Amino acid sequence: MAIAVLIIYLVGMLLVAWFSRQSSGKSDAESYFLANRAVGSVFLIFTFIATNFSAFFFLGFAGEGYRIGYSYYAIMAFGTSLAAVSVYVLGIKIWEKGKVNQYLTAPEFVEGESGSSFAKWIFLIIMVTFTLPYMAIQPIGAGYIIETLTDSTISYYTGACILTFFMVLYVFTGGMKSVVITDVIQGILMFVLMFLAVFCIADDLGGMSLANINAYDIDYTLFEPSGRNNALNWQKWISLLMLWFFCVPMFPQLFSRFFIAKDEKAFKLTSFLYALVPGILFICPVMIGVFGHISFPGLIGKEADQILPMMLEKHAPVWLAATIMVGALAAFMSTMDSQLLALSTMITRDVIKPLLNIKDDLKKQVLYGRIIIVVLS
């Protein structure tokens, strides 16, 4: 059952990418890398949110919920919502400049606005260097999920490779347009299936109220503002809130979204909803992590990162657990595909284009961009 659900999902993503390529018309750099700067409100909202909610949202949030408790939800939901302010303030200005000056990448924007090629190279090096390990987390998470889903029929390493292969195919095929369209589908899957997961697990534990009461009886510090073992004191609260406020717009996969909006209205609506969604959605995986103390007490260190698939395996039917885990795979893929395309765009435009003098050959830029996607993968 799990393998069948997985195959249907992956083949579906490939078909979406193929159809998006057929409908794109153009094959130049702006079309491939930025979807012709014509992404409307609904698609922009979903691609922005789905791109940022990665493997960490499914596995990491549940794991931290187990280790820290509900205070982790509060700090992550409020911190991510606060980042919407900087996304709004920076995003509209970057969108306007990008449209006027035809910037395709963050380093191009930095060089164009500062007049400094040194600043461009520093920005490029930092973005590539620190995105690569973040990108690697996605297939790692997917490998764990697929191994759990298939009862080790598909190993962790094989699962990670399979998912990466399929994702490369649809990014390679359709570029930004296929990434945006698949983000919409993956975003809907992610939201619906995460809500389904928490309600299914809570129901099997006797309902939300009883599950919370039992978790409180096991360890009341899971419900304290500073978290379990005083994990989040006021200094950490302040520093983490500042971190999200400043760093989220600088993720290359999000920075590239500043260039693709159809108009200012789409960007304003996206910023507004980006502030609301974390408060609604982030409680779900953290709650599952807290409930994990009822079913799996005493997990240590990184063992807790497996709590979500463990809870589904114990408290949900096989078919439902498999379907919900597809939501986790959607979260991984919707982040990694955007990271791949963002890094490919930067390396192609800011390194290969001047190096090989292909400024006017837009089709060749797309070709090199596709090659870079494979190399990065």
N, C-alpha and C positions, 0 to 999 in steps of 0.2 A: 504493500500500500504506500509506504513512505517513498519508495523509489519511483512509483508511478506518479505521485504528486509532484515530485522533484522534476521528472522528465517533462510533464505537462507545463510546469512553470518555465523551465529553461527554454523549451521550444517556443512557447508563447512569446518570450522576450525577443527571440531571434526574428519571429514573424513580424512583430511590431517594428523592429529596426529596419527590416527589409521594406515594409510598406512606407515607413517614414522617408527612406532614401528615394523610393520611387516618386514620392510626392514633393520632394524638395526642389526639383527643377535644376537649380544651379549646382555647380560642382567646384566653386571657387573657395578661397580661404575663409572669407567672411561667412559663407553659407555653412561650410563644414565645421569651423571652430566656434561660431557664434549664432548659428541658426538664423542668419540674415538680420540679426538685431530686431526680431519681430515677435518675441514671445509675449503673449498677452497675460492678463491678470491671473486667471486660474492656473495656467501652466507654470507661471513664474512662482506663484505661491508654493505649489507642490514641489517644484524642482529645488527651491530654496530650502524648504524644510526637510525633504527627503535626503538631500545632499548632506545636510549637517547631522542628521540622526543616523549614526553608523552602528557598527558592531558593539560599540560602547553602550549605545542606548538599550540594546536587548540584553547582552551578557554582562556588561560592565555595571549598568545601573542596578540590575538585580543582585549582582555580587556585592556592590557597595551597600545596597539596602540590607543585605545579610550582615555585613561587617559593621555598618555604622547605624542604620536605622532610618527613621523618617526624616531626620534633619538633613539627610543627604538629598532627599527630594526637594526640600525647601530651598536649599542653597543652589541646586542645579536649575530648578524651575525659575526662581527669581533672577539668578545670574544670567541665564540664557534670555529671559524676557528683557532684562536690562540691556543686553547686547543689541536688541532691536533699535534702541535709541541711536547707537553709533552706526548701525547699518543704515538707518534712515538719513542721518546727518551726512555721512560720507557717501552713501550710495547714490543719492540723487546728483550730487556734484560730479562724482566719477562718471555716472551715466551720461550727463550732459557733455562733459569734456570728451568722453569716449566717442560719442556720436559725431561731434563737431570735428575732432582730429583723427577719427578712424583708428583709435587704439584697439588692439585685439587682446593685449595681455597687460598684466599689472606692471611688469618692468618697462614696457613701452610707455605706459601712463606716467611712471615715475620719471623716466628720462625726459619725456616730452614736457612735463610740467616743471621740472626742476632744472632742466638744461644740463644735467650731470650724468654722463655715462657711467661714472664711478658708482653713483647711487643706484643706477639701474642694475649693475652687476652685483652689488651687495644684496639688493632686494632679491634678485634672481637666485643667487647662491643660497640665501637663507630659506627661501620658499621651497626650493627643490630638496635641500638637505633635510629639512624638518618634516616635509610631507612624505618622504619615502618610507620612514618607519611607521607613520600613521597609516599610510596606504597598505603596508604589509599586515597590519592588524586585521584588515577586513577578510582576506582569505584564511587567515589563522582562525578567526571566529567561525567562518563558514565550514572549515574543515572539521572543527569540533562538533558543530551542529549536524553535519551530514553523517559523521561517524555515529553520533548518538541516535539519529533518526533511523539509520539502517542497521542498528544493532551490530556495528563494526563490520557489516558486510562490505561497506566501502570505507576504507581506512581514512584517517585524518588527512594524510598527505595527498592521497588520491582525490578526496573530496575537495580539498583546497585547489588542486590543479584543475579539476573539472569545472568548478565554478569560475575560476579565472579565465579559462579557455572560452567558455560561452560568453562571458562578459566582454572579452577582447573582441570577439566576433561582432557583437552588436555595436560596440563603440567604433570599431574599425569600419563597419558598414555604413553607419548613418551619421557619425559625428555628433555635434551638439543637439541636433533635432531629435535623433533617436534617444539620446541620453535624457532629454527633457520629457519626451513622451513616456519612456519607460519609468522615469521618476514619478510621473503622475500615477501610473498603475501600481508601482512599488510603494508609493506613499499611501495610497488607499488601502492596499494590502496590509501594510505595516500598522496603520492606525486601527483598522477594524479587527485584525487578528490579535493585537496586543490587548485591546479591551476584552475580546473573547477569552483570551488566556487568563486574565485576572479574575473574571467572573466565573469561569469554569473551575479554577483552582479553589476560589473562595467557597463556591457552592459545595464542592466535595469535602471541604473542611467544616461545613455546617453553617456557612453564611459569613458575610463580611464582619458582622459584629462579634460573633463567637470566635472567629479566627483571630481578630485583633485582641480580644480578651485573653485568649490562650497564649498568644505571642507575648502580651504584656506580663502574664504570670510567669512565663519562662525567663524573660529579661526586660524589666521595665525601662532600662536605659535606652532601649531601641526607640522609645517614644520621647526622649528628652531632647531639648534644643541643641545641646552640645554633642549629642549622639552617644553611641556605645563607647565605653572606655574614654570618654571626653575627646573623641576623635576630631570634633570640629569646634574649637574654642573661638572666641570672638575675633582673634587675630587672623585665623584661617578663613573665617567668614568674610572679613574685609578683603583679604588678599585674593580670594577666589572670585569675589564679585568684581573686583578690579580687573582680574585676569580675563574673564569672559567679555567684559565691556570693551577692552582694548584689542583682544586677539581674534575674536570671532570674524570680524570683517576682513582680517588679513589672511585667513585660510585661502589658498589659491583657488580652490574649487568654489568658494563663495565669492571671491573677488571677481571671478570671471562672469558671475551672474549679474554684476553691476552693468555689464556691457550689453546684455542680451534683451533687456526689457523693451517692449514696443513703445511705451510712452511713460510719462511721469506718473500718471494715475495708477498704472500697474505696479509701479515701485512703491508708491505710498500705501496701497492696499496690502501688499506683501509685507511691508515693515510692520503694519498694524497687526496683522494676523500672526506674524512671527512672534510678537510679544504675548499673544494669548495662548497659542498651542502648547508650549511647554508646561504651563500651569495645569492644563487638562490632561496631557498625555504622560508626563514624567512620573506621575504617582503610580502608574500601573506596574512597571518593572520593579520599582523600589518596594511596593507592597508585596509582590511575589517574593522578593528577597527576605522581607521581614517574616512572612508566613513560613519561609523555609526553615526557621528555627523549630517549628512544630513537627515537621516531617523529617528533617535532617539536622538534628542538633550537633554541635561540636565540630563543624567544618572549620579548617584552618587555612589561612593564607589564600592561595589561588584556587583552592578547592571550591571556594564560594562562587567563583566565576561560572561554574557549571550548574548553579542552583536553578536557573530557569528551565533548561531541558530536563533536569532531574525532577522538578516539581510537575512538569507536564507528563513525564513518563509515569509518575506515580498517581496523578490525580485526573488525568484526561484519557479518553479512549484513544487508541493508536491512530485512527484516521484523523481525529481532531488535533492531536499533538503534532502529527506530520503537517497538517495544513497550517497550524499556527507557526511552526518553525519555518515555513516558507516565508512568513512575515519577517522573521529574523534574517533570512537570506536576502530578502528584498532590501532590508536596511543596509546590509553589507554592500550589496551590489550598487545601490543608489549613491553610496558615498565613493566607492572605489572607481566606478566608471567616470565620475566627475573629476576625481583626482587625476586619473590617467589622462583625461582629455585636457585638463588645465596644464599639467606638466608638459604634455606633448606640445601644446600650443606655445608655451613659453620657450621650450628648447628649440622648436622649429623657427619661431619668429625672431627670437632674441639671440640665438646662437648660430643655427644653421643658415638662416637667410642671409645675414651679412658675411658669414664665412665663405659660403659658396656663391654669393652674389646672385641670388634668385629673387630679388626684390619684386620684379615684375612678372615672374612666372608663378601665378597663383595655384595652378594645377600641380606644379612640382612641390609647392609648399604643403599641399594636402597629402601628396604621396609621402613626403618625409615625415609629416605628422603621423601618418598611419604606421610607418616603420618604427617611429619612436614609441608609439603605444605598445607595440609588440616587445620592443627591447625593455621598456620599463616593467612590463608584466613579467 
